[in-house]
Amino acid sequence: QVQLVESGGGLVQAGGSLRLSCAASGTFFSINAMGWYREAPGNQRAMVATIISGGSTNYADSVKGRFTISRDNAKKTVYLQMNRLQVEDTGVYYCRLRYGLAPGTDFGSWGQGTQVTVSS
């Protein structure tokens, strides 16, 4: 059983910062990619930031220059540092793990979601 536990969400004023964490547990051979997805009120879940096994990162245009995704492979944890938060960053943030049970395999799992609310 692979599980993702998220933490770090909360209420913050516009211009402030939050740091989200997502720790993976269970038995798997590899972490292929990790990322953060946001489900804003009334909107579909959309990619915010991803990081692949080689370290390459991708960001949604709306967060470039403000958010930074990073990882700690030893702890099987991915982080999202969110700076200069805006009201439109409000939403439920879901951690995404893509992992392998053997070389060349790929499976996916979602975290439980953590609420981020940015107030004006």
Contacts in CASP RR format, 6 or more apart in sequence:
PFRMAT RR
TARGET T0000
AUTHOR 0000-0000-0000
METHOD contacts of the structure
MODEL  1
QVQLVESGGGLVQAGGSLRLSCAASGTFFSINAMGWYREAPGNQRAMVAT
IISGGSTNYADSVKGRFTISRDNAKKTVYLQMNRLQVEDTGVYYCRLRYG
LAPGTDFGSWGQGTQVTVSS
1 26 0 8 1.000
2 24 0 8 1.000
2 25 0 8 1.000
2 26 0 8 1.000
2 27 0 8 1.000
2 28 0 8 1.000
2 97 0 8 1.000
2 99 0 8 1.000
2 107 0 8 1.000
2 109 0 8 1.000
3 24 0 8 1.000
3 25 0 8 1.000
3 26 0 8 1.000
3 109 0 8 1.000
3 111 0 8 1.000
4 22 0 8 1.000
4 23 0 8 1.000
4 24 0 8 1.000
4 25 0 8 1.000
4 95 0 8 1.000
4 97 0 8 1.000
4 109 0 8 1.000
4 110 0 8 1.000
4 111 0 8 1.000
4 112 0 8 1.000
5 22 0 8 1.000
5 23 0 8 1.000
5 25 0 8 1.000
5 111 0 8 1.000
5 112 0 8 1.000
6 20 0 8 1.000
6 21 0 8 1.000
6 22 0 8 1.000
6 93 0 8 1.000
6 94 0 8 1.000
6 95 0 8 1.000
6 111 0 8 1.000
6 112 0 8 1.000
6 113 0 8 1.000
6 114 0 8 1.000
7 20 0 8 1.000
7 21 0 8 1.000
7 22 0 8 1.000
7 114 0 8 1.000
8 18 0 8 1.000
8 19 0 8 1.000
8 20 0 8 1.000
8 21 0 8 1.000
8 114 0 8 1.000
9 18 0 8 1.000
9 20 0 8 1.000
9 93 0 8 1.000
9 114 0 8 1.000
9 115 0 8 1.000
9 116 0 8 1.000
10 18 0 8 1.000
10 114 0 8 1.000
10 115 0 8 1.000
10 116 0 8 1.000
10 117 0 8 1.000
11 117 0 8 1.000
11 118 0 8 1.000
11 119 0 8 1.000
12 18 0 8 1.000
12 85 0 8 1.000
12 116 0 8 1.000
12 117 0 8 1.000
12 118 0 8 1.000
12 119 0 8 1.000
13 85 0 8 1.000
13 118 0 8 1.000
13 119 0 8 1.000
13 120 0 8 1.000
14 85 0 8 1.000
14 86 0 8 1.000
14 87 0 8 1.000
14 118 0 8 1.000
14 119 0 8 1.000
14 120 0 8 1.000
15 83 0 8 1.000
15 84 0 8 1.000
15 85 0 8 1.000
15 86 0 8 1.000
15 118 0 8 1.000
16 83 0 8 1.000
16 84 0 8 1.000
16 85 0 8 1.000
16 118 0 8 1.000
17 81 0 8 1.000
17 82 0 8 1.000
17 83 0 8 1.000
17 84 0 8 1.000
17 85 0 8 1.000
18 82 0 8 1.000
18 85 0 8 1.000
18 116 0 8 1.000
19 79 0 8 1.000
19 80 0 8 1.000
19 81 0 8 1.000
19 82 0 8 1.000
20 36 0 8 1.000
20 79 0 8 1.000
20 80 0 8 1.000
20 82 0 8 1.000
20 93 0 8 1.000
20 95 0 8 1.000
20 114 0 8 1.000
20 116 0 8 1.000
21 77 0 8 1.000
21 78 0 8 1.000
21 79 0 8 1.000
22 34 0 8 1.000
22 35 0 8 1.000
22 36 0 8 1.000
22 77 0 8 1.000
22 78 0 8 1.000
22 79 0 8 1.000
22 95 0 8 1.000
22 97 0 8 1.000
22 111 0 8 1.000
23 75 0 8 1.000
23 76 0 8 1.000
23 77 0 8 1.000
24 31 0 8 1.000
24 34 0 8 1.000
24 76 0 8 1.000
24 77 0 8 1.000
24 97 0 8 1.000
24 99 0 8 1.000
24 109 0 8 1.000
25 76 0 8 1.000
28 99 0 8 1.000
28 100 0 8 1.000
28 101 0 8 1.000
28 107 0 8 1.000
29 99 0 8 1.000
29 100 0 8 1.000
29 101 0 8 1.000
29 102 0 8 1.000
29 103 0 8 1.000
29 105 0 8 1.000
30 53 0 8 1.000
30 99 0 8 1.000
30 100 0 8 1.000
30 103 0 8 1.000
31 53 0 8 1.000
31 73 0 8 1.000
31 76 0 8 1.000
31 97 0 8 1.000
31 98 0 8 1.000
31 99 0 8 1.000
31 100 0 8 1.000
32 52 0 8 1.000
32 53 0 8 1.000
32 98 0 8 1.000
32 99 0 8 1.000
32 100 0 8 1.000
32 106 0 8 1.000
33 50 0 8 1.000
33 51 0 8 1.000
33 52 0 8 1.000
33 53 0 8 1.000
33 96 0 8 1.000
33 97 0 8 1.000
33 98 0 8 1.000
34 50 0 8 1.000
34 51 0 8 1.000
34 69 0 8 1.000
34 71 0 8 1.000
34 78 0 8 1.000
34 95 0 8 1.000
34 96 0 8 1.000
34 97 0 8 1.000
34 98 0 8 1.000
35 47 0 8 1.000
35 48 0 8 1.000
35 49 0 8 1.000
35 50 0 8 1.000
35 51 0 8 1.000
35 69 0 8 1.000
35 78 0 8 1.000
35 80 0 8 1.000
35 95 0 8 1.000
35 96 0 8 1.000
35 97 0 8 1.000
36 47 0 8 1.000
36 48 0 8 1.000
36 49 0 8 1.000
36 50 0 8 1.000
36 69 0 8 1.000
36 78 0 8 1.000
36 80 0 8 1.000
36 93 0 8 1.000
36 94 0 8 1.000
36 95 0 8 1.000
36 96 0 8 1.000
37 45 0 8 1.000
37 46 0 8 1.000
37 47 0 8 1.000
37 48 0 8 1.000
37 93 0 8 1.000
37 94 0 8 1.000
37 95 0 8 1.000
37 96 0 8 1.000
38 45 0 8 1.000
38 46 0 8 1.000
38 48 0 8 1.000
38 89 0 8 1.000
38 91 0 8 1.000
38 92 0 8 1.000
38 93 0 8 1.000
38 94 0 8 1.000
38 116 0 8 1.000
39 45 0 8 1.000
39 46 0 8 1.000
39 91 0 8 1.000
39 92 0 8 1.000
39 93 0 8 1.000
39 94 0 8 1.000
40 46 0 8 1.000
40 88 0 8 1.000
40 90 0 8 1.000
40 91 0 8 1.000
41 90 0 8 1.000
41 91 0 8 1.000
45 94 0 8 1.000
46 60 0 8 1.000
47 58 0 8 1.000
47 60 0 8 1.000
48 59 0 8 1.000
48 60 0 8 1.000
48 63 0 8 1.000
48 67 0 8 1.000
48 80 0 8 1.000
48 93 0 8 1.000
49 57 0 8 1.000
49 58 0 8 1.000
49 59 0 8 1.000
49 60 0 8 1.000
49 63 0 8 1.000
49 67 0 8 1.000
49 68 0 8 1.000
49 69 0 8 1.000
49 80 0 8 1.000
50 57 0 8 1.000
50 58 0 8 1.000
50 69 0 8 1.000
50 96 0 8 1.000
51 57 0 8 1.000
51 58 0 8 1.000
51 69 0 8 1.000
51 70 0 8 1.000
51 71 0 8 1.000
51 78 0 8 1.000
55 71 0 8 1.000
57 69 0 8 1.000
59 65 0 8 1.000
59 67 0 8 1.000
59 69 0 8 1.000
62 88 0 8 1.000
63 82 0 8 1.000
63 89 0 8 1.000
66 82 0 8 1.000
66 83 0 8 1.000
66 84 0 8 1.000
66 85 0 8 1.000
67 80 0 8 1.000
67 81 0 8 1.000
67 82 0 8 1.000
67 83 0 8 1.000
68 80 0 8 1.000
68 81 0 8 1.000
68 83 0 8 1.000
69 78 0 8 1.000
69 79 0 8 1.000
69 80 0 8 1.000
69 81 0 8 1.000
70 78 0 8 1.000
70 79 0 8 1.000
70 81 0 8 1.000
71 77 0 8 1.000
71 78 0 8 1.000
71 79 0 8 1.000
72 78 0 8 1.000
72 79 0 8 1.000
78 95 0 8 1.000
80 93 0 8 1.000
82 89 0 8 1.000
82 116 0 8 1.000
85 116 0 8 1.000
85 118 0 8 1.000
86 118 0 8 1.000
87 118 0 8 1.000
87 119 0 8 1.000
87 120 0 8 1.000
88 118 0 8 1.000
89 116 0 8 1.000
89 118 0 8 1.000
90 116 0 8 1.000
90 117 0 8 1.000
90 118 0 8 1.000
91 115 0 8 1.000
91 116 0 8 1.000
91 117 0 8 1.000
92 113 0 8 1.000
92 114 0 8 1.000
92 115 0 8 1.000
92 116 0 8 1.000
93 113 0 8 1.000
93 114 0 8 1.000
93 115 0 8 1.000
93 116 0 8 1.000
94 110 0 8 1.000
94 111 0 8 1.000
94 112 0 8 1.000
94 113 0 8 1.000
95 110 0 8 1.000
95 111 0 8 1.000
95 113 0 8 1.000
96 108 0 8 1.000
96 109 0 8 1.000
96 110 0 8 1.000
96 111 0 8 1.000
97 108 0 8 1.000
97 109 0 8 1.000
97 110 0 8 1.000
97 111 0 8 1.000
98 106 0 8 1.000
98 107 0 8 1.000
98 108 0 8 1.000
99 106 0 8 1.000
99 107 0 8 1.000
99 108 0 8 1.000
99 109 0 8 1.000
100 106 0 8 1.000
100 107 0 8 1.000
101 107 0 8 1.000
END
